[in-house]
């Protein structure tokens, strides 16, 4: 089945369509995954906030537990 011409042409058509959609998303997307992106709703992910979070996580800031690692 996977060696058939119709399967290969379907996979090629899907790959072409996926590439077109992917290119459009890459050109028009906002870099939400970047911690340096500071926008209206995600401004709290600034670099000082990330550094503070990393330093705080090292000290186990659990308000319920009194054990320290």
Jmol script that loads the backbone (N, CA, C; Angstrom):
load data "model"
ATOM      1  N   UNK A   1       0.820  -1.192   0.000  1.00  0.00           N
ATOM      2  CA  UNK A   1       0.000   0.000   0.000  1.00  0.00           C
ATOM      3  C   UNK A   1       0.869   1.263   0.000  1.00  0.00           C
ATOM      4  N   UNK A   2       1.912   1.282   0.815  1.00  0.00           N
ATOM      5  CA  UNK A   2       2.747   2.475   0.896  1.00  0.00           C
ATOM      6  C   UNK A   2       3.605   2.648  -0.347  1.00  0.00           C
ATOM      7  N   UNK A   3       3.724   1.615  -1.160  1.00  0.00           N
ATOM      8  CA  UNK A   3       4.509   1.711  -2.387  1.00  0.00           C
ATOM      9  C   UNK A   3       3.651   2.109  -3.586  1.00  0.00           C
ATOM     10  N   UNK A   4       2.353   2.311  -3.363  1.00  0.00           N
ATOM     11  CA  UNK A   4       1.479   2.637  -4.480  1.00  0.00           C
ATOM     12  C   UNK A   4       1.662   4.096  -4.913  1.00  0.00           C
ATOM     13  N   UNK A   5       1.333   4.356  -6.143  1.00  0.00           N
ATOM     14  CA  UNK A   5       1.472   5.703  -6.712  1.00  0.00           C
ATOM     15  C   UNK A   5       0.510   6.674  -6.035  1.00  0.00           C
ATOM     16  N   UNK A   6      -0.720   6.226  -5.757  1.00  0.00           N
ATOM     17  CA  UNK A   6      -1.697   7.123  -5.133  1.00  0.00           C
ATOM     18  C   UNK A   6      -1.269   7.509  -3.716  1.00  0.00           C
ATOM     19  N   UNK A   7      -0.669   6.571  -2.984  1.00  0.00           N
ATOM     20  CA  UNK A   7      -0.189   6.889  -1.641  1.00  0.00           C
ATOM     21  C   UNK A   7       0.936   7.912  -1.706  1.00  0.00           C
ATOM     22  N   UNK A   8       1.891   7.679  -2.582  1.00  0.00           N
ATOM     23  CA  UNK A   8       3.026   8.602  -2.705  1.00  0.00           C
ATOM     24  C   UNK A   8       2.579   9.982  -3.164  1.00  0.00           C
ATOM     25  N   UNK A   9       1.607  10.056  -4.071  1.00  0.00           N
ATOM     26  CA  UNK A   9       1.119  11.366  -4.509  1.00  0.00           C
ATOM     27  C   UNK A   9       0.343  12.056  -3.395  1.00  0.00           C
ATOM     28  N   UNK A  10      -0.378  11.281  -2.572  1.00  0.00           N
ATOM     29  CA  UNK A  10      -1.072  11.860  -1.424  1.00  0.00           C
ATOM     30  C   UNK A  10      -0.119  12.419  -0.390  1.00  0.00           C
ATOM     31  N   UNK A  11       0.938  11.672  -0.119  1.00  0.00           N
ATOM     32  CA  UNK A  11       1.953  12.137   0.829  1.00  0.00           C
ATOM     33  C   UNK A  11       2.637  13.389   0.293  1.00  0.00           C
ATOM     34  N   UNK A  12       2.918  13.418  -0.996  1.00  0.00           N
ATOM     35  CA  UNK A  12       3.549  14.598  -1.612  1.00  0.00           C
ATOM     36  C   UNK A  12       2.624  15.808  -1.530  1.00  0.00           C
ATOM     37  N   UNK A  13       1.317  15.609  -1.800  1.00  0.00           N
ATOM     38  CA  UNK A  13       0.368  16.716  -1.716  1.00  0.00           C
ATOM     39  C   UNK A  13       0.256  17.233  -0.291  1.00  0.00           C
ATOM     40  N   UNK A  14       0.228  16.313   0.677  1.00  0.00           N
ATOM     41  CA  UNK A  14       0.179  16.721   2.078  1.00  0.00           C
ATOM     42  C   UNK A  14       1.431  17.492   2.466  1.00  0.00           C
ATOM     43  N   UNK A  15       2.586  17.015   2.036  1.00  0.00           N
ATOM     44  CA  UNK A  15       3.847  17.682   2.350  1.00  0.00           C
ATOM     45  C   UNK A  15       3.897  19.081   1.750  1.00  0.00           C
ATOM     46  N   UNK A  16       3.423  19.232   0.521  1.00  0.00           N
ATOM     47  CA  UNK A  16       3.393  20.550  -0.119  1.00  0.00           C
ATOM     48  C   UNK A  16       2.471  21.507   0.632  1.00  0.00           C
ATOM     49  N   UNK A  17       1.280  21.022   0.999  1.00  0.00           N
ATOM     50  CA  UNK A  17       0.329  21.870   1.731  1.00  0.00           C
ATOM     51  C   UNK A  17       0.872  22.233   3.102  1.00  0.00           C
ATOM     52  N   UNK A  18       1.489  21.275   3.768  1.00  0.00           N
ATOM     53  CA  UNK A  18       2.058  21.529   5.089  1.00  0.00           C
ATOM     54  C   UNK A  18       3.175  22.565   5.010  1.00  0.00           C
ATOM     55  N   UNK A  19       4.004  22.490   3.968  1.00  0.00           N
ATOM     56  CA  UNK A  19       5.096  23.444   3.793  1.00  0.00           C
ATOM     57  C   UNK A  19       4.556  24.852   3.565  1.00  0.00           C
ATOM     58  N   UNK A  20       3.499  24.985   2.794  1.00  0.00           N
ATOM     59  CA  UNK A  20       2.889  26.301   2.552  1.00  0.00           C
ATOM     60  C   UNK A  20       2.350  26.882   3.857  1.00  0.00           C
ATOM     61  N   UNK A  21       1.657  26.067   4.642  1.00  0.00           N
ATOM     62  CA  UNK A  21       1.107  26.537   5.919  1.00  0.00           C
ATOM     63  C   UNK A  21       2.231  26.887   6.887  1.00  0.00           C
ATOM     64  N   UNK A  22       3.242  26.045   6.942  1.00  0.00           N
ATOM     65  CA  UNK A  22       4.369  26.289   7.841  1.00  0.00           C
ATOM     66  C   UNK A  22       5.098  27.583   7.494  1.00  0.00           C
ATOM     67  N   UNK A  23       5.329  27.828   6.213  1.00  0.00           N
ATOM     68  CA  UNK A  23       5.992  29.069   5.797  1.00  0.00           C
ATOM     69  C   UNK A  23       5.171  30.290   6.180  1.00  0.00           C
ATOM     70  N   UNK A  24       3.866  30.207   6.014  1.00  0.00           N
ATOM     71  CA  UNK A  24       3.001  31.324   6.401  1.00  0.00           C
ATOM     72  C   UNK A  24       3.025  31.580   7.889  1.00  0.00           C
ATOM     73  N   UNK A  25       3.045  30.524   8.685  1.00  0.00           N
ATOM     74  CA  UNK A  25       3.088  30.686  10.135  1.00  0.00           C
ATOM     75  C   UNK A  25       4.421  31.238  10.603  1.00  0.00           C
ATOM     76  N   UNK A  26       5.497  30.814   9.969  1.00  0.00           N
ATOM     77  CA  UNK A  26       6.821  31.303  10.365  1.00  0.00           C
ATOM     78  C   UNK A  26       6.957  32.790  10.056  1.00  0.00           C
ATOM     79  N   UNK A  27       6.459  33.213   8.910  1.00  0.00           N
ATOM     80  CA  UNK A  27       6.569  34.632   8.534  1.00  0.00           C
ATOM     81  C   UNK A  27       5.636  35.525   9.337  1.00  0.00           C
ATOM     82  N   UNK A  28       4.465  35.032   9.719  1.00  0.00           N
ATOM     83  CA  UNK A  28       3.489  35.903  10.352  1.00  0.00           C
ATOM     84  C   UNK A  28       3.254  35.684  11.826  1.00  0.00           C
ATOM     85  N   UNK A  29       4.017  34.795  12.437  1.00  0.00           N
ATOM     86  CA  UNK A  29       3.779  34.488  13.839  1.00  0.00           C
ATOM     87  C   UNK A  29       4.534  35.431  14.762  1.00  0.00           C
ATOM     88  N   UNK A  30       4.019  35.528  15.968  1.00  0.00           N
ATOM     89  CA  UNK A  30       4.661  36.297  17.017  1.00  0.00           C
ATOM     90  C   UNK A  30       5.518  35.324  17.825  1.00  0.00           C
ATOM     91  N   UNK A  31       6.722  35.695  18.223  1.00  0.00           N
ATOM     92  CA  UNK A  31       7.608  34.748  18.913  1.00  0.00           C
ATOM     93  C   UNK A  31       7.226  34.538  20.379  1.00  0.00           C
ATOM     94  N   UNK A  32       6.065  33.943  20.623  1.00  0.00           N
ATOM     95  CA  UNK A  32       5.622  33.709  21.994  1.00  0.00           C
ATOM     96  C   UNK A  32       6.564  32.780  22.748  1.00  0.00           C
ATOM     97  N   UNK A  33       7.249  31.900  22.064  1.00  0.00           N
ATOM     98  CA  UNK A  33       8.131  30.948  22.746  1.00  0.00           C
ATOM     99  C   UNK A  33       9.411  31.597  23.250  1.00  0.00           C
ATOM    100  N   UNK A  34       9.733  32.772  22.761  1.00  0.00           N
ATOM    101  CA  UNK A  34      10.948  33.437  23.195  1.00  0.00           C
ATOM    102  C   UNK A  34      10.717  34.151  24.527  1.00  0.00           C
ATOM    103  N   UNK A  35      11.574  33.936  25.520  1.00  0.00           N
ATOM    104  CA  UNK A  35      11.400  34.639  26.792  1.00  0.00           C
ATOM    105  C   UNK A  35      11.667  36.136  26.690  1.00  0.00           C
ATOM    106  N   UNK A  36      12.244  36.581  25.594  1.00  0.00           N
ATOM    107  CA  UNK A  36      12.488  38.013  25.414  1.00  0.00           C
ATOM    108  C   UNK A  36      11.309  38.751  24.793  1.00  0.00           C
ATOM    109  N   UNK A  37      10.255  38.018  24.424  1.00  0.00           N
ATOM    110  CA  UNK A  37       9.081  38.645  23.843  1.00  0.00           C
ATOM    111  C   UNK A  37       8.227  39.217  24.973  1.00  0.00           C
ATOM    112  N   UNK A  38       8.056  40.514  24.995  1.00  0.00           N
ATOM    113  CA  UNK A  38       7.257  41.166  26.030  1.00  0.00           C
ATOM    114  C   UNK A  38       6.075  41.850  25.367  1.00  0.00           C
ATOM    115  N   UNK A  39       4.920  41.268  25.494  1.00  0.00           N
ATOM    116  CA  UNK A  39       3.720  41.835  24.876  1.00  0.00           C
ATOM    117  C   UNK A  39       2.680  42.125  25.937  1.00  0.00           C
ATOM    118  N   UNK A  40       1.511  42.468  25.477  1.00  0.00           N
ATOM    119  CA  UNK A  40       0.437  42.893  26.367  1.00  0.00           C
ATOM    120  C   UNK A  40       0.114  41.850  27.445  1.00  0.00           C
ATOM    121  N   UNK A  41      -0.099  40.616  27.044  1.00  0.00           N
ATOM    122  CA  UNK A  41      -0.533  39.600  27.997  1.00  0.00           C
ATOM    123  C   UNK A  41       0.607  38.739  28.543  1.00  0.00           C
ATOM    124  N   UNK A  42       1.803  38.883  28.043  1.00  0.00           N
ATOM    125  CA  UNK A  42       2.899  38.031  28.532  1.00  0.00           C
ATOM    126  C   UNK A  42       4.115  38.844  28.947  1.00  0.00           C
ATOM    127  N   UNK A  43       3.893  40.022  29.479  1.00  0.00           N
ATOM    128  CA  UNK A  43       4.999  40.894  29.830  1.00  0.00           C
ATOM    129  C   UNK A  43       5.779  40.405  31.045  1.00  0.00           C
ATOM    130  N   UNK A  44       5.162  39.558  31.881  1.00  0.00           N
ATOM    131  CA  UNK A  44       5.849  39.117  33.089  1.00  0.00           C
ATOM    132  C   UNK A  44       6.987  38.135  32.810  1.00  0.00           C
ATOM    133  N   UNK A  45       7.177  37.722  31.578  1.00  0.00           N
ATOM    134  CA  UNK A  45       8.281  36.812  31.274  1.00  0.00           C
ATOM    135  C   UNK A  45       9.512  37.577  30.809  1.00  0.00           C
ATOM    136  N   UNK A  46       9.859  38.611  31.526  1.00  0.00           N
ATOM    137  CA  UNK A  46      11.063  39.364  31.186  1.00  0.00           C
ATOM    138  C   UNK A  46      12.286  38.611  31.703  1.00  0.00           C
ATOM    139  N   UNK A  47      13.444  38.991  31.238  1.00  0.00           N
ATOM    140  CA  UNK A  47      14.673  38.309  31.640  1.00  0.00           C
ATOM    141  C   UNK A  47      14.907  38.401  33.151  1.00  0.00           C
ATOM    142  N   UNK A  48      14.719  39.553  33.807  1.00  0.00           N
ATOM    143  CA  UNK A  48      14.885  39.568  35.272  1.00  0.00           C
ATOM    144  C   UNK A  48      13.891  38.643  35.982  1.00  0.00           C
ATOM    145  N   UNK A  49      12.673  38.538  35.457  1.00  0.00           N
ATOM    146  CA  UNK A  49      11.697  37.638  36.069  1.00  0.00           C
ATOM    147  C   UNK A  49      12.121  36.190  35.922  1.00  0.00           C
ATOM    148  N   UNK A  50      12.662  35.830  34.772  1.00  0.00           N
ATOM    149  CA  UNK A  50      13.112  34.455  34.553  1.00  0.00           C
ATOM    150  C   UNK A  50      14.304  34.134  35.450  1.00  0.00           C
ATOM    151  N   UNK A  51      15.238  35.056  35.582  1.00  0.00           N
ATOM    152  CA  UNK A  51      16.399  34.829  36.454  1.00  0.00           C
ATOM    153  C   UNK A  51      15.938  34.703  37.907  1.00  0.00           C
ATOM    154  N   UNK A  52      15.015  35.557  38.335  1.00  0.00           N
ATOM    155  CA  UNK A  52      14.477  35.459  39.689  1.00  0.00           C
ATOM    156  C   UNK A  52      13.766  34.155  39.932  1.00  0.00           C
ATOM    157  N   UNK A  53      13.013  33.677  38.941  1.00  0.00           N
ATOM    158  CA  UNK A  53      12.306  32.406  39.079  1.00  0.00           C
ATOM    159  C   UNK A  53      13.302  31.259  39.216  1.00  0.00           C
ATOM    160  N   UNK A  54      14.345  31.262  38.385  1.00  0.00           N
ATOM    161  CA  UNK A  54      15.346  30.188  38.450  1.00  0.00           C
ATOM    162  C   UNK A  54      16.041  30.191  39.806  1.00  0.00           C
ATOM    163  N   UNK A  55      16.407  31.367  40.320  1.00  0.00           N
ATOM    164  CA  UNK A  55      17.068  31.432  41.620  1.00  0.00           C
ATOM    165  C   UNK A  55      16.138  30.997  42.745  1.00  0.00           C
ATOM    166  N   UNK A  56      14.848  31.311  42.632  1.00  0.00           N
ATOM    167  CA  UNK A  56      13.886  30.933  43.660  1.00  0.00           C
ATOM    168  C   UNK A  56      13.619  29.440  43.651  1.00  0.00           C
ATOM    169  N   UNK A  57      13.553  28.844  42.477  1.00  0.00           N
ATOM    170  CA  UNK A  57      13.285  27.410  42.380  1.00  0.00           C
ATOM    171  C   UNK A  57      14.396  26.608  43.047  1.00  0.00           C
ATOM    172  N   UNK A  58      15.596  27.119  43.035  1.00  0.00           N
ATOM    173  CA  UNK A  58      16.709  26.401  43.653  1.00  0.00           C
ATOM    174  C   UNK A  58      16.533  26.256  45.166  1.00  0.00           C
ATOM    175  N   UNK A  59      15.732  27.122  45.787  1.00  0.00           N
ATOM    176  CA  UNK A  59      15.523  27.090  47.236  1.00  0.00           C
ATOM    177  C   UNK A  59      14.219  26.419  47.647  1.00  0.00           C
ATOM    178  N   UNK A  60      13.501  25.749  46.712  1.00  0.00           N
ATOM    179  CA  UNK A  60      12.261  25.038  46.991  1.00  0.00           C
ATOM    180  C   UNK A  60      11.250  25.930  47.725  1.00  0.00           C
ATOM    181  N   UNK A  61      10.657  26.889  47.048  1.00  0.00           N
ATOM    182  CA  UNK A  61       9.748  27.825  47.700  1.00  0.00           C
ATOM    183  C   UNK A  61       8.356  27.227  47.929  1.00  0.00           C
ATOM    184  N   UNK A  62       8.272  26.117  48.625  1.00  0.00           N
ATOM    185  CA  UNK A  62       7.006  25.484  48.921  1.00  0.00           C
ATOM    186  C   UNK A  62       6.482  26.070  50.232  1.00  0.00           C
ATOM    187  N   UNK A  63       5.334  26.697  50.199  1.00  0.00           N
ATOM    188  CA  UNK A  63       4.779  27.344  51.373  1.00  0.00           C
ATOM    189  C   UNK A  63       4.250  26.355  52.405  1.00  0.00           C
ATOM    190  N   UNK A  64       4.062  25.105  52.006  1.00  0.00           N
ATOM    191  CA  UNK A  64       3.493  24.091  52.899  1.00  0.00           C
ATOM    192  C   UNK A  64       4.593  23.292  53.576  1.00  0.00           C
ATOM    193  N   UNK A  65       5.640  23.004  52.857  1.00  0.00           N
ATOM    194  CA  UNK A  65       6.709  22.163  53.375  1.00  0.00           C
ATOM    195  C   UNK A  65       7.726  22.992  54.140  1.00  0.00           C
ATOM    196  N   UNK A  66       8.229  22.446  55.225  1.00  0.00           N
ATOM    197  CA  UNK A  66       9.271  23.130  55.987  1.00  0.00           C
ATOM    198  C   UNK A  66      10.638  22.500  55.776  1.00  0.00           C
ATOM    199  N   UNK A  67      10.713  21.484  54.928  1.00  0.00           N
ATOM    200  CA  UNK A  67      11.997  20.831  54.664  1.00  0.00           C
ATOM    201  C   UNK A  67      12.758  21.616  53.614  1.00  0.00           C
ATOM    202  N   UNK A  68      14.029  21.683  53.780  1.00  0.00           N
ATOM    203  CA  UNK A  68      14.889  22.379  52.819  1.00  0.00           C
ATOM    204  C   UNK A  68      15.894  21.398  52.253  1.00  0.00           C
ATOM    205  N   UNK A  69      16.141  21.514  50.973  1.00  0.00           N
ATOM    206  CA  UNK A  69      17.076  20.589  50.326  1.00  0.00           C
ATOM    207  C   UNK A  69      18.480  21.109  50.413  1.00  0.00           C
TER     208      UNK A  69
END
end "model"
wireframe off; spacefill off
backbone 0.3
color backbone group
